[in-house]
Amino acid sequence: MENSEQDHLAGMDLQLEGEVRHQLNDAAKWSRFISVVVFFACGLVLVSGTIGGAAIFNSFRRLGNAGDIFTGFGGSMLIVVIFFMVAVVALVYYFLFNFSAKIKSALISESITELNAGLRSLKIFFIITTVFAILSLLNTIVKLF
Amino acid sequence: MENNPNSSIFDFNLDEESRSHLAAIAQWTNINAIAGLASAAITITFFIVTLIRLSNYGGNLFSGLIVVWPFISLVVSLVLNITLLNASSNIKKGIEGSSQAHFETGITKLATYFKIVGIITIIAIVFVAFVMLAGILAGRGTGF
């Protein structure tokens, strides 16, 4: 009953008031935390990947001729792959961070432009993560057969 | 100036662009949740089949960490994806029917989804910290 009255009052306009505002603020707070942790993890992977990559590089160099293929191509390739993966993950979570920042700013300034920028970032974040989820699903299916 | 009883100077309503973004978010989160649920179902089926096959070689494999870890992963995946699916369907209903109640539920579910991911992140941080601490202590113990 209460809900239908609320719907009637809302009419054609969906309002960002009360509970919606509170929940959006919560979503922004948690998404900020998640993205900051991911950025930090990316930094750690980058540092350990570079140090570890260099260690692997040196190990193969000690192998002499047998390790040439790794020192010439494989070692640097490993570092490039790590850099690429970290860049992709950081880019994805940049959109989540942007969503958080824009929504917080929109709720403070009541700016619809900021709100739309935040929602656009969230949309891009979900598009990319969905593509990854589908690729992961396909990978699981392929592994089965 | 006309006075609208449903609005005040503090009204903050969605415009066409916001609705369009929210509709796209609902659509993509729906696909994301379905893909996640399908992936979880396939993984668990594959895991159970493998366990049954391995148990034919003897021993009770349905005990201890072997079963607990995938079970926890399955529960987490189910909770996350069902929450995301609920968020998606409610936001979609809210946008299509201009229903404030559905929209509110959808945004609440979306916030819950991020809250769950955040809590899982905290648990993962604690777990990694423990592993690193154990590694350092083990390294000291062996003289490294």
Interface residues (C-beta under 8 A of the other chain):
Chain A: N3 S4 Q6 D7 L9 A10 G11 M12 D13 L14 Q15 L16 E17 E19 V20 R21 Q23 L24 D26 A27 W30 S31 F33 I34 V37 E110 I112 L115 N116 L119 R120 L122 K123 F126 I127 T129 T130 A133 I134 S136 L137 T140 I141 K143 L144
Chain B: N6 S7 F10 D11 F12 N13 L14 D15 E17 S18 R19 H21 L22 A24 I25 W28 T29 I31 N32 A35 G36 A38 S39 I42 T43 F46 G94 I95 G97 S98 S99 Q100 A101 F103 E104 I107 T108 L110 A111 F114 K115 V117 G118 T121 I125
